[in-house]
Amino acid sequence: MRPSHIVIIGAPLDLGQDRRGVDMGPSAVRVANLNQRIASLGYEVEDLGNVPVDQRERLEQGDPRARYLGRIADACRRLGLIVDQTATAGRVPLVLGGDHSVAIGTVAGVSRALRRQKKKLGLIWIDAHADMNTPETSPSGNVHGMPLACCAGLGPRELTHLFGFAPKVEPRNVALVGVRDVDQLEKEHVRNSGVRAFTMRHIDERGLRSVMEEAIAIASDGTAGLHLSLDMDYVDPREAPGVGTPVRGGGTYREAHLAMEMICDSRRMLSMEVVEVNPVIDEVNRTADLAVELVMSALGKRIL
């Protein structure tokens, strides 16, 4: 990847989970000087502001197995249209979440743009959680635990068939990296989906470099390039305390940067999103600042 134009799109969606605050994630990341820091790498930066999102206090949650499903689908459709237009124009969409359900819209938009060219998208999903629940398996009914399943064609039709086709990404081209917290019924979806999951044990035993080399190969096999979906809860809470659903035992500061640097070196990244930054429970914006650092590494910043 080396298009010179980065388009920032905020997606302050917080309907996919219980803990409030991730709707302020895009602002927190911008406050950490995202735009200027990207521009310092030589990119042209355009910020489209935030996609309109419904306010939780005005809504009924609907089906308890997939709460706020219709409103989430509407927000993802709006986001997907903007991402599609951005990618079609040859620019790089950089989406700021919000909870991880925004990925349904981001991936749908990039996939739709490539589909017109009869090309396929690969996906690297870096996360503490598998995000492969469905309404039938979810213990909470929170849609932010379902987006990877939806991108792979498994889940509510309102989300899987956004823009009229599914899956948005072939499961064989999906690599899930850093997972360490999987719901009991969700495990079967991960095992049987065709998605390649690399748990923290894989990283412990093989090292992150080996895992990322394989993940990039999976997402690149027969595709036009890859989308990177980075949930900040992949990083250990000691480094990233301000996330929607923290889980101990995550990636280190340097491992997170190495993953981003390797994806950049592959020159295969077409789009990116950073999600689940929650400034309400953060410490002096540490997590948002780290998110910006990781975006910088993904876009080409180097130590020397």
PAFIRO-872287 format. One line per field, with one value per residue (C-alpha): residue number from 1; residue in three letters; x, y, z. Coordinates in pm, 1 decimal, padded with zeros to 6 digits. Layout:
n = (NUM:...) .
res = (ala:...) .
X = (X:...) .
Y = (Y:...) .
Z = (Z:...) .
//
This chain:
n = (1:2:3:4:5:6:7:8:9:10:11:12:13:14:15:16:17:18:19:20:21:22:23:24:25:26:27:28:29:30:31:32:33:34:35:36:37:38:39:40:41:42:43:44:45:46:47:48:49:50:51:52:53:54:55:56:57:58:59:60:61:62:63:64:65:66:67:68:69:70:71:72:73:74:75:76:77:78:79:80:81:82:83:84:85:86:87:88:89:90:91:92:93:94:95:96:97:98:99:100:101:102:103:104:105:106:107:108:109:110:111:112:113:114:115:116:117:118:119:120:121:122:123:124:125:126:127:128:129:130:131:132:133:134:135:136:137:138:139:140:141:142:143:144:145:146:147:148:149:150:151:152:153:154:155:156:157:158:159:160:161:162:163:164:165:166:167:168:169:170:171:172:173:174:175:176:177:178:179:180:181:182:183:184:185:186:187:188:189:190:191:192:193:194:195:196:197:198:199:200:201:202:203:204:205:206:207:208:209:210:211:212:213:214:215:216:217:218:219:220:221:222:223:224:225:226:227:228:229:230:231:232:233:234:235:236:237:238:239:240:241:242:243:244:245:246:247:248:249:250:251:252:253:254:255:256:257:258:259:260:261:262:263:264:265:266:267:268:269:270:271:272:273:274:275:276:277:278:279:280:281:282:283:284:285:286:287:288:289:290:291:292:293:294:295:296:297:298:299:300:301:302:303:304) .
res = (met:arg:pro:ser:his:ile:val:ile:ile:gly:ala:pro:leu:asp:leu:gly:gln:asp:arg:arg:gly:val:asp:met:gly:pro:ser:ala:val:arg:val:ala:asn:leu:asn:gln:arg:ile:ala:ser:leu:gly:tyr:glu:val:glu:asp:leu:gly:asn:val:pro:val:asp:gln:arg:glu:arg:leu:glu:gln:gly:asp:pro:arg:ala:arg:tyr:leu:gly:arg:ile:ala:asp:ala:cys:arg:arg:leu:gly:leu:ile:val:asp:gln:thr:ala:thr:ala:gly:arg:val:pro:leu:val:leu:gly:gly:asp:his:ser:val:ala:ile:gly:thr:val:ala:gly:val:ser:arg:ala:leu:arg:arg:gln:lys:lys:lys:leu:gly:leu:ile:trp:ile:asp:ala:his:ala:asp:met:asn:thr:pro:glu:thr:ser:pro:ser:gly:asn:val:his:gly:met:pro:leu:ala:cys:cys:ala:gly:leu:gly:pro:arg:glu:leu:thr:his:leu:phe:gly:phe:ala:pro:lys:val:glu:pro:arg:asn:val:ala:leu:val:gly:val:arg:asp:val:asp:gln:leu:glu:lys:glu:his:val:arg:asn:ser:gly:val:arg:ala:phe:thr:met:arg:his:ile:asp:glu:arg:gly:leu:arg:ser:val:met:glu:glu:ala:ile:ala:ile:ala:ser:asp:gly:thr:ala:gly:leu:his:leu:ser:leu:asp:met:asp:tyr:val:asp:pro:arg:glu:ala:pro:gly:val:gly:thr:pro:val:arg:gly:gly:gly:thr:tyr:arg:glu:ala:his:leu:ala:met:glu:met:ile:cys:asp:ser:arg:arg:met:leu:ser:met:glu:val:val:glu:val:asn:pro:val:ile:asp:glu:val:asn:arg:thr:ala:asp:leu:ala:val:glu:leu:val:met:ser:ala:leu:gly:lys:arg:ile:leu) .
X = (00000.0:00116.1:-00177.3:-00097.9:-00447.1:-00583.5:-00951.1:-01048.9:-01407.6:-01542.6:-01800.8:-01908.9:-02136.2:-02189.8:-02506.4:-02319.2:-02220.2:-02310.5:-02020.5:-02070.5:-01795.7:-01670.4:-01883.0:-01621.3:-01339.3:-01310.8:-01278.6:-01016.9:-00807.2:-00834.2:-00737.1:-00420.6:-00322.6:-00402.6:-00445.7:-00126.1:00080.0:-00035.3:00035.4:00389.8:00450.3:00385.4:00022.2:-00256.9:-00516.8:-00888.5:-01121.3:-01488.3:-01604.4:-01841.1:-02110.1:-02450.0:-02538.0:-02859.1:-02845.3:-02909.4:-03137.1:-03389.9:-03414.1:-03579.5:-03327.5:-03548.8:-03461.2:-03256.4:-03052.7:-02924.6:-02992.6:-03039.8:-02992.1:-03184.4:-03015.3:-02671.3:-02748.3:-02852.7:-02532.1:-02317.3:-02490.8:-02419.0:-02057.6:-02024.3:-02141.8:-01879.0:-01605.3:-01709.5:-01689.1:-01350.3:-01201.7:-01347.6:-01173.3:-00840.2:-00802.8:-00738.4:-01028.7:-00924.0:-01226.2:-01230.7:-01472.8:-01694.1:-01749.9:-01637.4:-01975.4:-01867.4:-01642.1:-01950.2:-01991.1:-01623.0:-01563.5:-01887.0:-01781.8:-01433.8:-01563.9:-01834.5:-01579.4:-01361.2:-01658.5:-01729.6:-01379.8:-01436.2:-01171.9:-01169.4:-01076.9:-00863.1:-00903.3:-00672.1:-00871.6:-00654.1:-00857.1:-00872.9:-01214.0:-01324.1:-01629.5:-01794.8:-02112.4:-02457.2:-02785.5:-02833.4:-02499.7:-02437.3:-02467.1:-02528.3:-02701.9:-02432.2:-02367.9:-02004.8:-01943.4:-02074.9:-01906.4:-01643.4:-01910.2:-02121.0:-01830.1:-01781.6:-02152.8:-02277.0:-02540.6:-02846.6:-02929.8:-02962.5:-02585.5:-02450.5:-02624.8:-02553.9:-02553.7:-02712.4:-02428.4:-02249.2:-01993.7:-01804.1:-01480.1:-01420.2:-01343.8:-01028.9:-00892.1:-00955.2:-00687.9:-00791.8:-00489.6:-00446.4:-00768.3:-00779.6:-01143.6:-01399.3:-01753.6:-01830.6:-02087.3:-01888.7:-01594.7:-01776.2:-01824.4:-01452.9:-01352.0:-01597.4:-01604.5:-01283.8:-01137.0:-00777.5:-00751.3:-00419.3:-00460.9:-00221.5:-00082.5:00019.9:00193.4:00361.9:00490.4:00572.3:00640.8:00444.7:00661.9:00578.3:00208.3:00188.5:00372.7:00109.6:-00178.2:-00063.3:-00025.8:-00380.9:-00531.8:-00330.7:-00398.6:-00593.0:-00708.5:-00654.6:-00529.9:-00637.7:-00838.2:-00691.1:-00939.6:-00759.5:-00941.6:-00733.4:-00816.8:-00564.9:-00301.4:-00259.5:-00462.5:-00140.6:-00061.8:-00418.7:-00647.2:-00916.1:-01090.0:-01446.7:-01374.2:-01023.2:-00872.3:-00546.3:-00262.5:-00261.2:00005.6:00290.7:00360.2:00634.9:00436.9:00153.3:00394.5:00563.5:00227.3:00154.3:00503.8:00480.8:00142.9:00288.3:00592.4:00361.7:00221.3:-00111.4:-00322.9:-00613.6:-00802.5:-00790.2:-01003.4:-00924.8:-01204.5:-01309.4:-01115.1:-01306.8:-01178.6:-01420.7:-01209.4:-00874.5:-00579.6:-00495.9:-00581.2:-00305.8:-00503.3:-00599.1:-00238.3:-00124.6:-00392.1:-00241.8:00108.3:-00010.2:-00181.7:00144.9:00336.6:00078.2:00119.5:00497.2:00656.4:00986.1:01239.6:01516.7) .
Y = (00000.0:00346.7:00558.6:00907.9:01001.3:00883.2:00944.5:00942.0:00843.0:00845.2:00582.9:00664.2:00362.8:00228.0:00022.5:-00305.9:-00342.2:-00249.7:-00039.3:00323.2:00548.6:00398.6:00649.9:00904.5:00692.1:00882.6:01212.3:01070.5:00944.2:01277.2:01458.9:01242.8:01437.5:01163.9:01385.5:01584.9:01278.7:01094.8:01403.8:01408.2:01080.9:01255.7:01157.1:01385.4:01358.7:01421.3:01394.2:01339.3:01375.2:01121.1:00901.6:00984.1:00729.2:00696.9:00782.5:00485.6:00680.2:00734.0:00367.9:00040.9:-00244.2:-00484.7:-00855.5:-00933.2:-01186.2:-00908.0:-00577.9:-00264.7:-00481.4:-00259.6:00060.8:-00100.2:-00221.6:00131.3:00282.6:00017.1:00081.6:00454.9:00382.9:00122.7:00364.4:00621.5:00355.9:00223.9:00572.7:00631.2:00300.8:00339.6:00677.2:00504.7:00642.3:00459.0:00453.1:00477.4:00419.0:00516.4:00327.6:00301.2:-00058.6:-00340.7:-00379.2:-00088.0:-00338.2:-00484.6:-00155.3:-00098.6:-00445.9:-00433.2:-00105.1:-00218.0:-00554.3:-00387.2:-00159.9:-00458.9:-00670.7:-00429.1:-00504.8:-00879.9:-00882.6:-01028.7:-00886.7:-01046.6:-00970.1:-00962.1:-00929.7:-00849.9:-00892.6:-01049.9:-01189.6:-01407.8:-01189.0:-01492.6:-01523.0:-01524.4:-01431.3:-01800.0:-01841.2:-01499.5:-01495.8:-01118.6:-01028.6:-00767.5:-00728.5:-00623.4:-00992.6:-01089.0:-00877.6:-01124.6:-01392.0:-01145.6:-01056.6:-01428.8:-01476.5:-01612.7:-01425.2:-01200.5:-01137.0:-00762.1:-00763.0:-01052.3:-00934.4:-00563.8:-00436.9:-00763.9:-01016.5:-01248.6:-01331.9:-01005.3:-01201.0:-01567.6:-01737.7:-01894.9:-01540.3:-01438.9:-01450.8:-01390.5:-01293.4:-01261.8:-01425.9:-01528.6:-01494.8:-01706.8:-01788.4:-02156.9:-02188.5:-01952.0:-02192.2:-02418.8:-02128.5:-02050.3:-02413.9:-02482.9:-02151.6:-02184.1:-01877.1:-01933.3:-01841.2:-01771.4:-01763.0:-01608.2:-01957.6:-01967.9:-01634.2:-01754.8:-02073.8:-01952.9:-01585.0:-01300.5:-01276.2:-01630.3:-01583.1:-01254.3:-01395.5:-01668.8:-01427.6:-01195.9:-01492.8:-01609.7:-01265.1:-01215.2:-01551.1:-01470.4:-01130.9:-00773.9:-00685.7:-00687.2:-00492.9:-00456.4:-00452.0:-00361.4:-00390.7:-00213.4:-00485.5:-00707.2:-00512.1:-00604.6:-00376.0:-00260.5:-00077.4:-00010.0:00029.7:00230.1:-00037.2:-00164.8:-00519.2:-00558.4:-00908.1:-00983.3:-01158.3:-00956.7:-00843.2:-00626.2:-00273.4:-00391.7:-00692.2:-00460.0:-00234.3:-00531.2:-00656.0:-00313.9:-00282.0:-00623.8:-00543.3:-00220.7:-00404.4:-00645.5:-00354.5:-00537.6:-00315.8:-00142.8:-00010.6:-00004.2:00054.9:00101.7:00026.8:-00000.7:00297.8:00407.2:00736.5:00715.3:00441.3:00541.7:00704.0:01051.1:00929.1:00662.4:00413.6:00665.3:00780.5:00419.6:00372.6:00663.9:00520.7:00188.7:00357.6:00537.7:00208.6:00055.1:00352.5:00345.1:00508.6:00339.4:00364.8:00446.6) .
Z = (00000.0:-00080.3:-00190.8:-00069.1:00047.5:00385.4:00460.7:00829.7:00911.1:01264.1:01359.2:01718.2:01753.6:02105.6:02054.9:02020.6:02386.6:02744.4:02871.9:02776.3:02647.7:02321.7:02130.0:02240.8:02096.5:01765.4:01952.4:02189.0:01897.8:01717.5:02039.2:02036.5:01723.5:01471.9:01166.9:01207.0:01294.1:00981.8:00773.4:00912.3:00725.8:00395.5:00343.2:00239.0:00516.2:00478.7:00777.9:00691.6:01051.1:01205.2:01055.4:01213.4:01482.4:01683.1:02054.0:02281.8:02518.2:02237.0:02136.5:02229.6:02239.9:02045.3:02030.0:02344.1:02143.5:01911.7:02078.8:01864.3:01555.3:01313.0:01426.1:01407.9:01055.5:00955.7:01095.2:00926.8:00595.7:00621.7:00709.1:00434.7:00166.3:00267.3:00283.8:-00058.9:-00211.6:-00049.3:-00166.5:-00515.5:-00541.4:-00473.5:-00122.9:00203.7:00451.3:00816.4:01040.8:01408.3:01635.2:01832.6:01926.9:01699.8:01530.5:01305.5:01126.4:00959.1:00774.3:00702.2:00560.8:00362.3:00202.4:00099.4:-00019.4:-00227.0:-00394.7:-00486.3:-00594.6:-00880.1:-01005.7:-00956.5:-00683.4:-00333.3:00005.6:00276.5:00645.4:00947.3:01268.3:01570.8:01887.7:02233.0:02137.6:01848.3:01769.3:01609.2:01812.8:01657.0:01826.7:01902.2:02082.6:02237.5:02617.2:02615.6:02289.9:02227.2:01854.7:01908.9:01979.4:01632.9:01361.4:01239.2:01203.6:01003.3:00772.8:00707.3:00630.2:00962.5:01161.0:01116.2:00751.8:00820.6:00882.6:00674.2:00357.1:00381.5:00017.2:-00094.3:-00090.2:00148.9:00265.9:00253.1:00298.8:00223.6:00557.5:00414.3:00369.3:00732.3:01004.6:01366.0:01575.2:01952.6:02066.6:02433.3:02542.7:02354.1:02466.5:02504.4:02225.3:02003.8:01989.5:01744.8:01502.9:01514.7:01462.0:01178.5:00993.2:00791.5:00963.0:01081.4:01447.5:01619.3:01995.8:02244.6:02295.4:01929.2:01977.8:02298.5:02134.0:01783.4:01832.8:01681.1:01369.6:01259.3:01332.8:01143.3:00843.2:00817.0:00883.0:00604.0:00367.5:00448.4:00391.8:00071.8:-00097.5:-00414.2:-00288.4:-00403.3:-00056.2:00306.1:00556.7:00905.4:01192.4:01514.8:01845.9:02107.1:02359.4:02179.5:02370.9:02737.1:02970.0:03136.5:02811.9:02693.2:02996.8:02818.4:02611.4:02597.7:02718.5:02866.4:02903.2:03081.6:02899.9:02580.9:02340.6:02459.0:02339.6:02104.8:01976.9:01876.8:01688.7:01520.1:01393.1:01242.2:01093.7:00928.9:00777.3:00639.2:00502.4:00317.2:00113.6:00109.2:00336.1:00160.9:00463.0:00841.3:01146.3:01515.6:01760.2:02126.0:02261.5:02573.5:02717.0:03012.1:03171.7:03020.5:03196.1:03056.1:02703.3:02707.3:02500.1:02233.4:02211.4:02167.0:01899.7:01706.7:01746.8:01604.8:01312.2:01243.8:01237.8:01004.9:00771.8:00757.7:01059.0:01144.5:01423.8:01173.3) .
//
